[in-house]
Amino acid sequence: MSTHHGLLPSRRLITSVVLASAAALVLAGCSAPQSIAAETVRGLPAGVTLADDEQMGEQPVALWTDNRVTLTVVTWGSSSCPPIPTSLEVESAALMMLTFAPPAGEVCTADFAPTSHVFTTPDGISFGAMQLEITFEGRGGDESTTVTVPIRDNG
């Protein structure tokens, strides 16, 4: 009776492949969503100024920047774990909708600082007054929160 050890994979190899596949799935499930922002800046980008009441961080601030070529949205929270923008859609000529996902599986500092998210302005927007509806998705079963803010010109 002969055995063909060279033709059949060993149990050790099969076990290794199964464990590596399971680890890859676990890691993929914990990875942070991809940001759609053209740029994310801790603090404020050069040339962006906030009014005194906006610096308190009670709600996000939305600003047209670079003559409306870009939209800058300032959020407040942990400087090491800012929310991750995942979707920006034009709902109508006067309303855009922005969604942020929570950072995935990170240990965050307990500070309260601004983070600026800079987006390329989407097509189809009005050059009149616009509102931005911002949804922050909940983390770990928490409910999402939504706030609507005006988009103002910088300066």
Z-matrix of the N, CA and C atoms (Angstrom, degrees):
N
C 1 1.447
C 2 1.512 1 107.19
N 3 1.303 2 115.12 1 128.47
C 4 1.465 3 117.82 2 -179.52
C 5 1.526 4 109.38 3 -115.11
N 6 1.294 5 115.33 4 149.41
C 7 1.466 6 120.89 5 175.34
C 8 1.514 7 108.35 6 -115.78
N 9 1.292 8 115.57 7 149.98
C 10 1.459 9 121.47 8 -177.30
C 11 1.534 10 108.99 9 -113.12
N 12 1.320 11 114.64 10 73.99
C 13 1.461 12 119.32 11 -177.70
C 14 1.530 13 111.99 12 -60.69
N 15 1.279 14 118.00 13 -29.55
C 16 1.459 15 120.80 14 -177.70
C 17 1.515 16 112.99 15 -72.97
N 18 1.312 17 119.82 16 -18.48
C 19 1.454 18 121.77 17 -175.80
C 20 1.524 19 113.08 18 -95.15
N 21 1.306 20 118.03 19 -26.09
C 22 1.455 21 121.09 20 -177.96
C 23 1.519 22 110.20 21 -102.35
N 24 1.339 23 117.92 22 135.57
C 25 1.465 24 119.22 23 178.15
C 26 1.529 25 109.53 24 -69.04
N 27 1.298 26 115.00 25 146.31
C 28 1.460 27 119.17 26 -179.66
C 29 1.523 28 110.15 27 -74.82
N 30 1.323 29 115.10 28 159.99
C 31 1.465 30 119.77 29 176.67
C 32 1.525 31 110.24 30 -62.39
N 33 1.304 32 116.83 31 -36.82
C 34 1.450 33 121.15 32 -179.29
C 35 1.541 34 109.89 33 -61.41
N 36 1.314 35 117.41 34 -43.38
C 37 1.464 36 121.60 35 179.38
C 38 1.529 37 110.39 36 -64.95
N 39 1.315 38 117.53 37 -44.73
C 40 1.467 39 121.31 38 179.39
C 41 1.525 40 110.00 39 -62.15
N 42 1.328 41 117.17 40 -45.07
C 43 1.460 42 121.24 41 178.61
C 44 1.527 43 110.35 42 -60.78
N 45 1.320 44 118.08 43 -42.92
C 46 1.470 45 122.03 44 179.35
C 47 1.522 46 111.48 45 -62.27
N 48 1.323 47 117.02 46 -43.04
C 49 1.463 48 120.78 47 179.47
C 50 1.528 49 110.78 48 -65.09
N 51 1.323 50 117.27 49 -42.59
C 52 1.462 51 121.36 50 179.48
C 53 1.524 52 110.18 51 -63.69
N 54 1.333 53 118.27 52 -45.52
C 55 1.461 54 121.74 53 179.94
C 56 1.528 55 111.27 54 -64.97
N 57 1.323 56 117.78 55 -41.26
C 58 1.464 57 120.82 56 179.06
C 59 1.530 58 110.47 57 -64.80
N 60 1.323 59 117.48 58 -39.80
C 61 1.468 60 121.04 59 178.49
C 62 1.523 61 110.93 60 -65.17
N 63 1.327 62 116.80 61 -42.30
C 64 1.465 63 120.55 62 179.13
C 65 1.523 64 110.62 63 -64.40
N 66 1.327 65 117.41 64 -41.52
C 67 1.467 66 121.08 65 178.60
C 68 1.529 67 110.37 66 -63.21
N 69 1.324 68 117.33 67 -41.24
C 70 1.464 69 120.44 68 179.18
C 71 1.525 70 110.99 69 -62.89
N 72 1.320 71 117.66 70 -39.84
C 73 1.460 72 120.87 71 178.28
C 74 1.521 73 111.31 72 -65.61
N 75 1.325 74 116.92 73 -41.77
C 76 1.457 75 120.85 74 179.39
C 77 1.528 76 109.82 75 -63.54
N 78 1.322 77 116.52 76 -45.88
C 79 1.465 78 119.88 77 -179.76
C 80 1.521 79 111.26 78 -64.91
N 81 1.308 80 117.94 79 -39.43
C 82 1.467 81 120.78 80 178.98
C 83 1.520 82 110.60 81 -64.41
N 84 1.323 83 117.75 82 -35.59
C 85 1.452 84 121.56 83 179.81
C 86 1.514 85 112.74 84 -68.98
N 87 1.328 86 117.94 85 -24.31
C 88 1.458 87 122.10 86 -177.06
C 89 1.518 88 112.69 87 -99.29
N 90 1.312 89 117.86 88 -3.41
C 91 1.455 90 118.93 89 -176.35
C 92 1.528 91 109.94 90 -72.50
N 93 1.309 92 114.81 91 148.15
C 94 1.462 93 120.89 92 -179.22
C 95 1.521 94 110.19 93 -71.25
N 96 1.334 95 116.85 94 148.62
C 97 1.459 96 119.18 95 176.14
C 98 1.529 97 109.94 96 -64.76
N 99 1.304 98 116.19 97 156.96
C 100 1.464 99 121.52 98 178.61
C 101 1.517 100 110.20 99 -80.26
N 102 1.330 101 116.28 100 134.10
C 103 1.462 102 121.53 101 177.29
C 104 1.526 103 110.23 102 -75.82
N 105 1.329 104 115.95 103 140.58
C 106 1.461 105 120.76 104 175.23
C 107 1.522 106 111.31 105 -96.00
N 108 1.331 107 117.88 106 -0.44
C 109 1.463 108 121.35 107 -179.74
C 110 1.524 109 110.14 108 -69.09
N 111 1.329 110 116.10 109 143.01
C 112 1.458 111 120.57 110 174.28
C 113 1.525 112 109.54 111 -68.53
N 114 1.343 113 115.44 112 -30.31
C 115 1.461 114 120.88 113 -179.12
C 116 1.522 115 108.59 114 -157.11
N 117 1.331 116 116.52 115 143.90
C 118 1.461 117 122.24 116 173.06
C 119 1.520 118 107.08 117 -124.21
N 120 1.339 119 115.94 118 128.25
C 121 1.462 120 121.98 119 -174.63
C 122 1.516 121 108.97 120 -124.49
N 123 1.338 122 116.92 121 129.15
C 124 1.467 123 119.36 122 171.03
C 125 1.516 124 106.65 123 -70.79
N 126 1.306 125 116.64 124 128.50
C 127 1.459 126 120.26 125 -175.99
C 128 1.515 127 109.96 126 86.44
N 129 1.330 128 116.31 127 -144.07
C 130 1.468 129 122.22 128 -178.49
C 131 1.521 130 109.94 129 -114.87
N 132 1.330 131 117.77 130 142.00
C 133 1.466 132 119.52 131 175.45
C 134 1.534 133 110.28 132 -67.28
N 135 1.311 134 116.43 133 158.25
C 136 1.456 135 121.37 134 177.35
C 137 1.523 136 109.65 135 -55.42
N 138 1.321 137 116.25 136 133.92
C 139 1.458 138 121.26 137 177.23
C 140 1.517 139 115.55 138 88.60
N 141 1.330 140 118.05 139 -7.97
C 142 1.461 141 120.78 140 179.38
C 143 1.535 142 108.47 141 -93.40
N 144 1.327 143 115.10 142 128.73
C 145 1.460 144 119.92 143 178.06
C 146 1.517 145 109.35 144 -123.55
N 147 1.327 146 115.60 145 144.92
C 148 1.459 147 121.74 146 177.99
C 149 1.521 148 108.95 147 -113.15
N 150 1.324 149 115.47 148 145.75
C 151 1.459 150 121.10 149 174.01
C 152 1.527 151 108.15 150 -69.34
N 153 1.332 152 116.78 151 160.99
C 154 1.468 153 121.09 152 -178.36
C 155 1.526 154 111.92 153 -54.62
N 156 1.340 155 117.71 154 -45.15
C 157 1.459 156 119.74 155 -178.37
C 158 1.528 157 112.22 156 -69.27
N 159 1.335 158 118.31 157 -26.46
C 160 1.462 159 121.50 158 178.37
C 161 1.526 160 111.47 159 -74.49
N 162 1.331 161 117.57 160 -24.85
C 163 1.457 162 121.62 161 -178.06
C 164 1.524 163 112.72 162 -74.61
N 165 1.330 164 117.07 163 -8.70
C 166 1.465 165 120.57 164 179.38
C 167 1.527 166 111.56 165 -76.88
N 168 1.337 167 117.50 166 -18.67
C 169 1.449 168 120.78 167 175.70
C 170 1.513 169 115.26 168 77.04
N 171 1.334 170 117.21 169 22.03
C 172 1.467 171 119.32 170 -179.03
C 173 1.519 172 112.57 171 -71.70
N 174 1.335 173 116.75 172 -26.30
C 175 1.458 174 120.43 173 175.73
C 176 1.525 175 108.72 174 -152.95
N 177 1.335 176 117.38 175 162.47
C 178 1.460 177 119.97 176 178.41
C 179 1.534 178 110.48 177 -62.60
N 180 1.316 179 115.55 178 159.39
C 181 1.462 180 122.10 179 177.72
C 182 1.526 181 107.59 180 -122.16
N 183 1.339 182 116.45 181 133.52
C 184 1.466 183 121.70 182 179.21
C 185 1.527 184 108.77 183 -117.28
N 186 1.333 185 115.95 184 127.98
C 187 1.462 186 121.41 185 -176.00
C 188 1.523 187 111.16 186 -133.80
N 189 1.319 188 116.05 187 138.63
C 190 1.459 189 119.99 188 168.72
C 191 1.524 190 106.59 189 -76.97
N 192 1.313 191 117.46 190 132.76
C 193 1.457 192 121.66 191 177.73
C 194 1.523 193 109.55 192 -129.13
N 195 1.305 194 116.49 193 159.93
C 196 1.475 195 122.33 194 -179.35
C 197 1.531 196 111.49 195 53.76
N 198 1.353 197 117.01 196 48.64
C 199 1.469 198 122.14 197 -179.79
C 200 1.522 199 112.84 198 53.77
N 201 1.339 200 115.85 199 43.90
C 202 1.471 201 125.04 200 178.13
C 203 1.530 202 114.23 201 69.20
N 204 1.327 203 116.99 202 14.69
C 205 1.455 204 119.98 203 172.90
C 206 1.531 205 109.08 204 -75.44
N 207 1.346 206 114.98 205 -31.07
C 208 1.462 207 119.72 206 178.37
C 209 1.527 208 109.91 207 -127.90
N 210 1.323 209 113.87 208 158.26
C 211 1.454 210 123.42 209 175.62
C 212 1.530 211 106.27 210 -119.79
N 213 1.324 212 116.72 211 125.23
C 214 1.458 213 120.85 212 177.81
C 215 1.522 214 108.80 213 -109.93
N 216 1.320 215 116.19 214 127.39
C 217 1.457 216 122.14 215 178.42
C 218 1.524 217 107.62 216 -117.70
N 219 1.338 218 115.57 217 122.74
C 220 1.463 219 121.72 218 -179.69
C 221 1.523 220 108.11 219 -101.74
N 222 1.337 221 115.37 220 122.22
C 223 1.459 222 121.20 221 175.69
C 224 1.524 223 107.98 222 -111.71
N 225 1.326 224 116.09 223 162.85
C 226 1.458 225 121.94 224 -177.65
C 227 1.509 226 109.89 225 -124.29
N 228 1.327 227 116.03 226 141.31
C 229 1.460 228 121.26 227 177.62
C 230 1.510 229 109.87 228 159.67
N 231 1.315 230 116.12 229 -153.91
C 232 1.458 231 121.47 230 -179.57
C 233 1.522 232 109.80 231 -63.85
N 234 1.339 233 116.55 232 128.44
C 235 1.464 234 119.44 233 -178.75
C 236 1.526 235 111.90 234 -69.40
N 237 1.326 236 117.92 235 -22.74
C 238 1.457 237 120.14 236 -178.89
C 239 1.531 238 112.89 237 -89.75
N 240 1.336 239 117.68 238 -12.90
C 241 1.468 240 121.39 239 -177.73
C 242 1.530 241 111.27 240 -138.08
N 243 1.325 242 117.86 241 64.18
C 244 1.456 243 117.57 242 178.67
C 245 1.529 244 110.81 243 -70.91
N 246 1.335 245 116.95 244 157.17
C 247 1.465 246 119.10 245 176.06
C 248 1.529 247 109.50 246 -64.16
N 249 1.323 248 115.76 247 158.15
C 250 1.464 249 121.36 248 -175.60
C 251 1.535 250 109.33 249 -110.43
N 252 1.353 251 117.20 250 117.08
C 253 1.464 252 119.01 251 179.35
C 254 1.537 253 110.25 252 -71.25
N 255 1.338 254 115.91 253 127.45
C 256 1.464 255 120.00 254 -175.71
C 257 1.525 256 114.03 255 -118.50
N 258 1.345 257 116.98 256 -15.99
C 259 1.465 258 119.22 257 -176.64
C 260 1.521 259 109.96 258 -156.10
N 261 1.334 260 116.72 259 133.04
C 262 1.460 261 123.22 260 173.58
C 263 1.520 262 106.72 261 -134.31
N 264 1.343 263 115.71 262 118.22
C 265 1.461 264 120.55 263 -176.37
C 266 1.509 265 110.63 264 -130.22
N 267 1.330 266 115.34 265 145.70
C 268 1.460 267 121.08 266 173.57
C 269 1.521 268 106.98 267 -88.54
N 270 1.329 269 116.22 268 114.33
C 271 1.467 270 121.78 269 -179.20
C 272 1.526 271 110.09 270 -84.98
N 273 1.335 272 116.20 271 -40.81
C 274 1.468 273 121.91 272 178.35
C 275 1.519 274 107.17 273 -156.36
N 276 1.331 275 116.86 274 -178.98
C 277 1.462 276 120.72 275 -179.77
C 278 1.523 277 112.04 276 -64.16
N 279 1.324 278 117.08 277 -17.39
C 280 1.463 279 120.51 278 -177.26
C 281 1.531 280 113.83 279 -120.03
N 282 1.357 281 118.44 280 6.04
C 283 1.465 282 120.57 281 -176.26
C 284 1.524 283 111.32 282 -144.54
N 285 1.326 284 115.29 283 129.22
C 286 1.461 285 121.73 284 170.40
C 287 1.517 286 107.96 285 -116.97
N 288 1.329 287 115.63 286 154.13
C 289 1.462 288 121.39 287 -179.50
C 290 1.531 289 108.35 288 -123.20
N 291 1.344 290 115.50 289 129.03
C 292 1.458 291 122.52 290 -178.70
C 293 1.520 292 108.67 291 -123.07
N 294 1.331 293 116.67 292 133.25
C 295 1.460 294 121.07 293 179.04
C 296 1.523 295 109.47 294 -118.42
N 297 1.336 296 114.94 295 134.21
C 298 1.460 297 122.11 296 175.55
C 299 1.520 298 108.98 297 -114.67
N 300 1.327 299 115.79 298 135.76
C 301 1.467 300 121.71 299 171.27
C 302 1.522 301 107.77 300 -95.61
N 303 1.328 302 117.08 301 152.10
C 304 1.465 303 118.68 302 175.51
C 305 1.530 304 109.23 303 -72.00
N 306 1.333 305 117.66 304 154.97
C 307 1.463 306 118.48 305 173.96
C 308 1.531 307 109.11 306 -63.96
N 309 1.331 308 117.04 307 145.72
C 310 1.469 309 120.75 308 -175.39
C 311 1.521 310 111.56 309 -95.11
N 312 1.331 311 115.84 310 122.07
C 313 1.450 312 123.28 311 168.42
C 314 1.513 313 116.75 312 55.31
N 315 1.299 314 118.87 313 37.21
C 316 1.453 315 120.61 314 -179.95
C 317 1.523 316 110.55 315 -109.25
N 318 1.327 317 115.44 316 152.31
C 319 1.454 318 121.19 317 170.82
C 320 1.518 319 105.61 318 -89.89
N 321 1.333 320 116.59 319 124.83
C 322 1.457 321 120.89 320 -171.44
C 323 1.523 322 111.83 321 -109.85
N 324 1.342 323 115.65 322 146.58
C 325 1.460 324 120.39 323 174.41
C 326 1.524 325 108.73 324 -71.43
N 327 1.320 326 116.45 325 154.01
C 328 1.465 327 121.54 326 -176.41
C 329 1.524 328 111.48 327 -95.48
N 330 1.337 329 116.77 328 32.27
C 331 1.459 330 119.60 329 177.25
C 332 1.523 331 109.96 330 -91.58
N 333 1.316 332 116.96 331 174.67
C 334 1.463 333 122.29 332 179.98
C 335 1.523 334 106.28 333 -133.88
N 336 1.337 335 115.80 334 101.46
C 337 1.459 336 120.63 335 -172.58
C 338 1.527 337 110.25 336 -139.19
N 339 1.344 338 116.44 337 159.48
C 340 1.458 339 119.55 338 177.45
C 341 1.531 340 111.80 339 -80.64
N 342 1.328 341 115.29 340 145.23
C 343 1.463 342 122.73 341 169.07
C 344 1.519 343 106.02 342 -128.97
N 345 1.330 344 116.50 343 133.10
C 346 1.466 345 121.45 344 -178.62
C 347 1.520 346 109.79 345 -105.61
N 348 1.314 347 114.56 346 133.03
C 349 1.463 348 122.60 347 178.31
C 350 1.520 349 106.25 348 -115.13
N 351 1.329 350 116.72 349 120.24
C 352 1.462 351 121.53 350 -176.48
C 353 1.529 352 108.39 351 -107.27
N 354 1.336 353 115.59 352 126.80
C 355 1.461 354 122.25 353 -178.20
C 356 1.522 355 110.08 354 -119.28
N 357 1.312 356 116.56 355 147.61
C 358 1.458 357 120.40 356 168.76
C 359 1.524 358 106.44 357 -72.14
N 360 1.331 359 116.60 358 131.19
C 361 1.457 360 120.21 359 -178.04
C 362 1.531 361 109.94 360 -63.52
N 363 1.324 362 117.07 361 125.66
C 364 1.468 363 119.41 362 -179.86
C 365 1.533 364 111.80 363 -70.52
N 366 1.321 365 115.24 364 158.20
C 367 1.464 366 120.81 365 174.78
C 368 1.523 367 109.50 366 -68.38
N 369 1.326 368 116.51 367 156.16
C 370 1.454 369 121.02 368 173.27
C 371 1.508 370 114.83 369 89.73
N 372 1.336 371 117.47 370 12.11
C 373 1.457 372 118.73 371 179.63
C 374 1.516 373 110.65 372 -91.26
N 375 1.302 374 116.08 373 157.84
C 376 1.462 375 123.06 374 177.22
C 377 1.522 376 108.20 375 -89.49
N 378 1.311 377 116.14 376 152.35
C 379 1.456 378 118.53 377 174.55
C 380 1.515 379 110.43 378 -95.80
N 381 1.321 380 116.29 379 10.50
C 382 1.457 381 121.73 380 172.30
C 383 1.523 382 108.98 381 -91.62
N 384 1.313 383 115.66 382 -161.24
C 385 1.466 384 121.13 383 179.95
C 386 1.526 385 110.16 384 -64.57
N 387 1.321 386 115.54 385 134.88
C 388 1.463 387 120.84 386 178.25
C 389 1.514 388 109.77 387 -132.55
N 390 1.316 389 114.82 388 150.73
C 391 1.465 390 123.16 389 175.72
C 392 1.528 391 107.89 390 -113.67
N 393 1.334 392 115.49 391 153.17
C 394 1.453 393 121.35 392 175.28
C 395 1.523 394 108.03 393 -123.55
N 396 1.333 395 115.54 394 117.45
C 397 1.461 396 121.01 395 175.95
C 398 1.530 397 107.01 396 -92.30
N 399 1.330 398 115.85 397 118.05
C 400 1.462 399 121.62 398 -174.93
C 401 1.525 400 108.99 399 -112.34
N 402 1.326 401 115.86 400 125.50
C 403 1.457 402 121.63 401 176.57
C 404 1.522 403 108.85 402 -112.90
N 405 1.324 404 115.29 403 126.53
C 406 1.456 405 122.32 404 174.21
C 407 1.518 406 106.93 405 -103.52
N 408 1.342 407 116.57 406 110.36
C 409 1.459 408 120.31 407 -179.65
C 410 1.525 409 109.65 408 -65.79
N 411 1.345 410 115.42 409 144.22
C 412 1.455 411 120.94 410 -179.54
C 413 1.515 412 112.15 411 -69.58
N 414 1.299 413 115.45 412 158.58
C 415 1.464 414 121.77 413 179.87
C 416 1.524 415 108.47 414 -112.74
N 417 1.313 416 115.92 415 131.59
C 418 1.463 417 120.37 416 175.01
C 419 1.516 418 114.23 417 56.53
N 420 1.323 419 118.09 418 44.48
C 421 1.449 420 121.51 419 177.96
C 422 1.520 421 114.81 420 91.04
N 423 1.346 422 117.39 421 -6.30
C 424 1.468 423 119.71 422 175.92
C 425 1.525 424 109.57 423 -68.76
N 426 1.328 425 115.95 424 152.40
C 427 1.459 426 119.99 425 178.78
C 428 1.520 427 110.97 426 -74.02
N 429 1.328 428 115.84 427 151.71
C 430 1.452 429 121.58 428 174.79
C 431 1.520 430 109.16 429 -72.76
N 432 1.335 431 116.16 430 153.69
C 433 1.461 432 120.71 431 174.18
C 434 1.518 433 107.87 432 -123.55
N 435 1.327 434 115.40 433 144.77
C 436 1.454 435 121.30 434 -179.09
C 437 1.515 436 109.09 435 -129.70
N 438 1.324 437 115.91 436 137.46
C 439 1.446 438 122.71 437 177.03
C 440 1.531 439 107.52 438 -137.64
N 441 1.323 440 116.29 439 144.62
C 442 1.461 441 120.97 440 176.85
C 443 1.518 442 108.53 441 -114.38
N 444 1.346 443 115.10 442 127.76
C 445 1.459 444 120.79 443 -178.60
C 446 1.528 445 109.03 444 -127.43
N 447 1.339 446 116.90 445 152.58
C 448 1.455 447 119.39 446 174.70
C 449 1.530 448 109.36 447 -73.32
N 450 1.321 449 116.46 448 149.32
C 451 1.465 450 120.16 449 171.40
C 452 1.522 451 105.47 450 -96.47
N 453 1.323 452 116.17 451 119.66
C 454 1.460 453 119.25 452 -177.53
C 455 1.526 454 109.87 453 -112.79
N 456 1.324 455 114.72 454 160.46
C 457 1.461 456 119.06 455 175.76
C 458 1.520 457 108.55 456 -74.08
N 459 1.326 458 116.62 457 145.21
C 460 1.464 459 121.80 458 179.22
C 461 1.517 460 109.33 459 -73.80
N 462 1.336 461 115.73 460 134.60
C 463 1.467 462 118.91 461 174.86
C 464 1.484 463 113.52 462 119.75
